[in-house]
């Protein structure tokens, strides 16, 4: 199994989740294909080339950029296909629009 983590601009998360849903590769109810999809809002430290994306976090006392973080689990054979699908859906036309990380899962234990 693989874990895919994606960090992208907030405005691209809807396109990515729709692409995953429409791909037919993610049967969330059956836990097949890609599953355990999590989307959260995160703050990335440091500045942006686009000052309009930058905010000041009172909690961190730092300049931050709000981004979306998507995490999912998939079968090994789907990782490359899902990575390509996410890349296309997340594109903004600007360099450095985000990151995709793919990791091996050594062990997964389902809690009964």
C-alpha angles and dihedrals in degrees: 000000000000134000117215119198120188128191113191141149113285092243091062100053095086091054091050096048091046090050091051092048094047094045094075088224096105117066098175095178094053096038091234129132104003118359144155089060112185126184122189139164114244137180120232117204123230132043134301128225084233108063089198090070095051122096134175116244113215089196094054099028087224141107108262141177119223111230139168121245117203121188128184142164122227144167114273093248092056098051097088093043093049092046090054092047092050092047092055094045094047098049115124099178091250128102115255098024093156149307137267119201122191119194136177117245109222096191139359123191119193112217109227 
